[in-house]
Structure formats: structure tokens, C-alpha cells
Amino acid sequence: QVRLVESGGGFVQPGGSLRLSCAASGSIISSNVMAWYRQAPGNQRELVARINRSGAINYADSVKGRFTISTDGAKNTVYLQMNRLKSEDTAVYYCNTAPPIFTWGLGTQVTVSS
């Protein structure tokens, strides 16, 4: 059973940056489309960014130009660099495949507030 462990969240002021990491317990990066999702209170979980095996990347319109997804297959880790954060980016962030096939991790909380 693959475990996904997200980290790197925190409290940041608008305009700030955070780098999220997602460590997978198995070698899934090279064989799957990997993605970051987020869920804000009262909202459904939404796809933020995804990257496929050839490196093609898609972003939600709301984060284009601000967020960057990347992977390190050797470390079985997916990253999300988040710049110019806005209050509406506040959410719990999760990683999984796209579409999601593994059990969700606990996520990492990102709070953007002044």
C-alpha cells in the first residue's frame, strides 16, 4: 500500500512563498501522472497542478504563473513551489495521482493571511 506524506505547509502573508513536498512510500513517480490537489473549508477538493511521465504540466487557471509542480523520481517526491500566495490559496494541500488512485494522505495546511 502506497503512503503519501505531504509537508511544507504553514502560515504566510499574502505575496509570500511556500514549497510543499509529497513523499511517496513506493516508486510511483515515474509510472503515474502525479498531481497536487487542495481543499478549502466548505469546498470540494480541486486539482491544482499535474505532471505526467514526459514532463507535460497542467495548472488550474487560478494558480497559473504562480505555482510550479516538479518531481524527483529518485526521491519518490513531488514538489509544489507556490509564489505570490493569495488568501484564496488557503486550503489543505494533498498529492496523489491524476486521477487519484491511492489512499489520501493527511495533507498539509496552507494559510495565507495578513
Accessible surface in RSA format (square Angstrom, percent):
REM  Atomic radii and reference values for relative SASA: ProtOr
REM  Chains: A
REM  Algorithm: Lee & Richards
REM  Probe-radius: 1.40
REM  Slices: 20
REM RES _ NUM      All-atoms   Total-Side   Main-Chain    Non-polar    All polar
REM                ABS   REL    ABS   REL    ABS   REL    ABS   REL    ABS   REL
RES GLN A   1   175.23  98.0 100.53  73.5  74.70 177.9  61.96 131.9 113.27  85.9
RES VAL A   2    26.03  17.1  22.42  20.3   3.61   8.7  23.01  20.0   3.02   8.2
RES ARG A   3   157.04  65.9 153.32  78.2   3.72   8.9  54.64  74.7 102.40  62.1
RES LEU A   4     7.51   4.2   0.02   0.0   7.49  18.8   0.02   0.0   7.49  20.2
RES VAL A   5    71.28  46.9  67.60  61.2   3.69   8.9  69.48  60.4   1.80   4.9
RES GLU A   6    14.16   8.1   1.02   0.8  13.14  31.3   0.00   0.0  14.16  11.6
RES SER A   7    57.42  48.5  53.23  71.0   4.20   9.7  38.67  82.4  18.75  26.3
RES GLY A   8    37.00  45.6   0.00   N/A  37.00  45.6  23.65  64.9  13.35  29.9
RES GLY A   9    28.47  35.1   0.00   N/A  28.47  35.1   2.58   7.1  25.89  58.0
RES GLY A  10    28.46  35.1   0.00   N/A  28.46  35.1  28.29  77.6   0.17   0.4
RES PHE A  11   136.32  68.2 105.55  65.4  30.78  80.1 105.59  64.0  30.73  87.9
RES VAL A  12    22.69  14.9  18.93  17.1   3.75   9.0  22.69  19.7   0.00   0.0
RES GLN A  13   117.68  65.8 115.73  84.6   1.95   4.6  27.50  58.5  90.18  68.4
RES PRO A  14    68.80  50.1  46.53  42.4  22.27  80.9  47.02  38.8  21.78 135.4
RES GLY A  15    51.57  63.6   0.00   N/A  51.57  63.6  27.57  75.6  24.01  53.8
RES GLY A  16    20.67  25.5   0.00   N/A  20.67  25.5  19.88  54.5   0.80   1.8
RES SER A  17    58.60  49.5  38.91  51.9  19.69  45.4  22.69  48.3  35.91  50.3
RES LEU A  18    34.25  19.1  28.78  20.6   5.47  13.8  34.25  24.1   0.00   0.0
RES ARG A  19   134.29  56.4 118.43  60.4  15.86  37.8  36.91  50.4  97.38  59.0
RES LEU A  20     0.00   0.0   0.00   0.0   0.00   0.0   0.00   0.0   0.00   0.0
RES SER A  21    30.02  25.4  29.96  40.0   0.05   0.1  14.32  30.5  15.70  22.0
RES CYS A  22     0.58   0.4   0.44   0.5   0.13   0.3   0.00   0.0   0.58   0.6
RES ALA A  23    47.93  44.1  46.07  71.1   1.86   4.2  46.08  64.9   1.85   4.9
RES ALA A  24    11.61  10.7   0.72   1.1  10.89  24.8   1.63   2.3   9.97  26.4
RES SER A  25    75.42  63.7  31.45  42.0  43.96 101.3  40.39  86.0  35.03  49.1
RES GLY A  26    21.54  26.6   0.00   N/A  21.54  26.6  21.54  59.1   0.00   0.0
RES SER A  27    90.46  76.4  66.46  88.7  24.00  55.3  36.19  77.1  54.27  76.0
RES ILE A  28    11.72   6.7  11.58   8.6   0.14   0.3  11.72   8.4   0.00   0.0
RES ILE A  29    12.65   7.2   7.74   5.8   4.91  11.8   7.74   5.6   4.91  13.3
RES SER A  30    87.53  74.0  64.66  86.3  22.87  52.7  48.91 104.2  38.62  54.1
RES SER A  31    64.34  54.4  49.30  65.8  15.04  34.7  40.64  86.5  23.70  33.2
RES ASN A  32    31.71  21.9  27.00  26.1   4.71  11.3   3.76   9.0  27.96  27.0
RES VAL A  33    43.00  28.3  38.92  35.2   4.08   9.8  38.92  33.8   4.08  11.1
RES MET A  34     1.36   0.7   1.36   0.9   0.00   0.0   1.36   1.2   0.00   0.0
RES ALA A  35     0.00   0.0   0.00   0.0   0.00   0.0   0.00   0.0   0.00   0.0
RES TRP A  36     0.00   0.0   0.00   0.0   0.00   0.0   0.00   0.0   0.00   0.0
RES TYR A  37    18.32   8.6  18.32  10.4   0.00   0.0  16.42  12.3   1.90   2.3
RES ARG A  38    14.37   6.0  14.24   7.3   0.12   0.3   2.06   2.8  12.31   7.5
RES GLN A  39    60.32  33.7  56.43  41.2   3.89   9.3   9.35  19.9  50.97  38.7
RES ALA A  40    24.48  22.5  21.56  33.3   2.92   6.6  21.85  30.8   2.63   7.0
RES PRO A  41   120.94  88.1  91.15  83.1  29.78 108.3 103.64  85.6  17.29 107.5
RES GLY A  42    91.11 112.4   0.00   N/A  91.11 112.4  44.86 123.1  46.24 103.6
RES ASN A  43    90.19  62.2  78.80  76.2  11.39  27.4  17.48  42.1  72.71  70.3
RES GLN A  44   162.92  91.1 149.58 109.3  13.34  31.8  53.66 114.2 109.26  82.9
RES ARG A  45    77.65  32.6  51.87  26.4  25.77  61.4  19.62  26.8  58.02  35.2
RES GLU A  46    77.49  44.5  72.61  54.9   4.88  11.6  29.96  57.9  47.53  38.8
RES LEU A  47    62.29  34.7  49.64  35.5  12.66  31.8  49.64  34.9  12.66  34.1
RES VAL A  48     0.92   0.6   0.81   0.7   0.11   0.3   0.92   0.8   0.00   0.0
RES ALA A  49     0.47   0.4   0.00   0.0   0.47   1.1   0.47   0.7   0.00   0.0
RES ARG A  50    95.20  40.0  95.20  48.5   0.00   0.0   6.12   8.4  89.08  54.0
RES ILE A  51    17.81  10.1  16.63  12.4   1.18   2.8  16.70  12.0   1.11   3.0
RES ASN A  52    54.67  37.7  47.00  45.4   7.67  18.5  12.56  30.2  42.11  40.7
RES ARG A  53   171.15  71.9 133.47  68.0  37.68  89.7  33.28  45.5 137.88  83.6
RES SER A  54   102.28  86.4  59.02  78.8  43.26  99.7  56.79 120.9  45.49  63.7
RES GLY A  55    38.51  47.5   0.00   N/A  38.51  47.5  23.38  64.2  15.13  33.9
RES ALA A  56    54.91  50.5  40.91  63.1  14.00  31.8  51.80  72.9   3.11   8.2
RES ILE A  57    66.41  37.8  38.93  29.0  27.48  66.2  38.93  28.0  27.48  74.6
RES ASN A  58    80.82  55.7  76.88  74.3   3.94   9.5  14.96  36.0  65.87  63.7
RES TYR A  59    52.32  24.4  35.81  20.4  16.51  43.0  33.94  25.5  18.38  22.7
RES ALA A  60    30.48  28.0  16.01  24.7  14.47  32.9  27.79  39.1   2.69   7.1
RES ASP A  61   119.84  83.9  97.07  96.6  22.77  53.8  37.40  88.0  82.44  82.2
RES SER A  62    61.28  51.8  40.29  53.8  21.00  48.4  49.47 105.4  11.81  16.5
RES VAL A  63     0.14   0.1   0.14   0.1   0.00   0.0   0.14   0.1   0.00   0.0
RES LYS A  64   120.88  59.0 102.06  62.6  18.82  44.8  56.79  51.1  64.09  68.3
RES GLY A  65    66.05  81.4   0.00   N/A  66.05  81.4  41.44 113.7  24.60  55.1
RES ARG A  66    13.56   5.7   9.74   5.0   3.82   9.1   8.97  12.3   4.60   2.8
RES PHE A  67     5.13   2.6   0.00   0.0   5.13  13.3   0.00   0.0   5.13  14.7
RES THR A  68    71.41  50.8  70.52  71.5   0.89   2.1  43.98  59.1  27.43  41.5
RES ILE A  69     1.99   1.1   0.00   0.0   1.99   4.8   0.00   0.0   1.99   5.4
RES SER A  70    45.48  38.4  44.08  58.8   1.40   3.2  33.01  70.3  12.47  17.5
RES THR A  71    51.30  36.5  23.52  23.8  27.78  66.2   2.57   3.4  48.73  73.7
RES ASP A  72    42.22  29.6  37.66  37.5   4.56  10.8  12.35  29.1  29.87  29.8
RES GLY A  73    40.19  49.6   0.00   N/A  40.19  49.6  19.26  52.9  20.93  46.9
RES ALA A  74   102.56  94.3  56.87  87.8  45.69 103.9  69.58  98.0  32.97  87.4
RES LYS A  75   137.80  67.2 117.79  72.3  20.01  47.7  72.52  65.3  65.28  69.5
RES ASN A  76    32.54  22.4  32.54  31.4   0.00   0.0   0.93   2.2  31.61  30.5
RES THR A  77    13.06   9.3  13.06  13.2   0.00   0.0   4.94   6.6   8.13  12.3
RES VAL A  78     0.55   0.4   0.55   0.5   0.00   0.0   0.55   0.5   0.00   0.0
RES TYR A  79    28.77  13.4  28.77  16.4   0.00   0.0  15.05  11.3  13.73  16.9
RES LEU A  80     0.00   0.0   0.00   0.0   0.00   0.0   0.00   0.0   0.00   0.0
RES GLN A  81    58.60  32.8  58.39  42.7   0.20   0.5  28.78  61.3  29.82  22.6
RES MET A  82     0.00   0.0   0.00   0.0   0.00   0.0   0.00   0.0   0.00   0.0
RES ASN A  83    55.30  38.1  55.30  53.4   0.00   0.0  12.83  30.9  42.46  41.0
RES ARG A  84   139.42  58.5 136.53  69.6   2.90   6.9  62.58  85.5  76.84  46.6
RES LEU A  85     2.33   1.3   0.00   0.0   2.33   5.8   0.00   0.0   2.33   6.3
RES LYS A  86    90.74  44.3  88.46  54.3   2.28   5.4  44.28  39.9  46.46  49.5
RES SER A  87    66.20  55.9  57.21  76.4   8.99  20.7  31.53  67.1  34.68  48.6
RES GLU A  88   117.21  67.3  92.92  70.3  24.28  57.8  60.65 117.3  56.56  46.2
RES ASP A  89     0.29   0.2   0.29   0.3   0.00   0.0   0.00   0.0   0.29   0.3
RES THR A  90    36.35  25.9  32.78  33.2   3.57   8.5  31.02  41.7   5.33   8.1
RES ALA A  91     1.25   1.2   0.84   1.3   0.42   0.9   1.25   1.8   0.00   0.0
RES VAL A  92    38.00  25.0  37.93  34.3   0.07   0.2  37.93  33.0   0.07   0.2
RES TYR A  93     0.00   0.0   0.00   0.0   0.00   0.0   0.00   0.0   0.00   0.0
RES TYR A  94    26.31  12.3  26.31  15.0   0.00   0.0   3.13   2.4  23.18  28.6
RES CYS A  95     0.00   0.0   0.00   0.0   0.00   0.0   0.00   0.0   0.00   0.0
RES ASN A  96     0.00   0.0   0.00   0.0   0.00   0.0   0.00   0.0   0.00   0.0
RES THR A  97     3.61   2.6   3.61   3.7   0.00   0.0   3.61   4.9   0.00   0.0
RES ALA A  98    16.15  14.8   3.42   5.3  12.72  28.9   3.93   5.5  12.22  32.4
RES PRO A  99   107.18  78.1 100.88  92.0   6.30  22.9 105.67  87.2   1.51   9.4
RES PRO A 100    60.85  44.3  40.10  36.6  20.75  75.4  40.10  33.1  20.75 128.9
RES ILE A 101   110.77  63.0  74.14  55.2  36.63  88.3  82.22  59.2  28.55  77.5
RES PHE A 102    42.38  21.2  33.23  20.6   9.15  23.8  36.00  21.8   6.38  18.3
RES THR A 103    90.08  64.1  77.90  79.0  12.18  29.0  64.90  87.2  25.18  38.1
RES TRP A 104    77.56  31.1  61.36  29.7  16.19  38.0  41.43  22.1  36.13  58.6
RES GLY A 105    16.46  20.3   0.00   N/A  16.46  20.3   9.85  27.0   6.61  14.8
RES LEU A 106   172.96  96.3 152.12 108.8  20.84  52.4 154.89 108.8  18.07  48.6
RES GLY A 107    15.28  18.8   0.00   N/A  15.28  18.8   0.24   0.7  15.04  33.7
RES THR A 108    15.38  10.9  10.64  10.8   4.73  11.3   5.89   7.9   9.48  14.3
RES GLN A 109    87.14  48.7  78.00  57.0   9.15  21.8  50.03 106.5  37.12  28.2
RES VAL A 110     0.00   0.0   0.00   0.0   0.00   0.0   0.00   0.0   0.00   0.0
RES THR A 111    38.35  27.3  38.35  38.9   0.00   0.0  26.60  35.7  11.76  17.8
RES VAL A 112     3.97   2.6   0.00   0.0   3.97   9.6   0.00   0.0   3.97  10.8
RES SER A 113    47.84  40.4  44.71  59.7   3.13   7.2  16.76  35.7  31.08  43.5
RES SER A 114   123.44 104.3  67.65  90.3  55.79 128.5  45.72  97.4  77.72 108.9
END  Absolute sums over single chains surface
CHAIN  1 A     5959.5       4459.3       1500.2       3116.6       2842.9
END  Absolute sums over all chains
TOTAL          5959.5       4459.3       1500.2       3116.6       2842.9
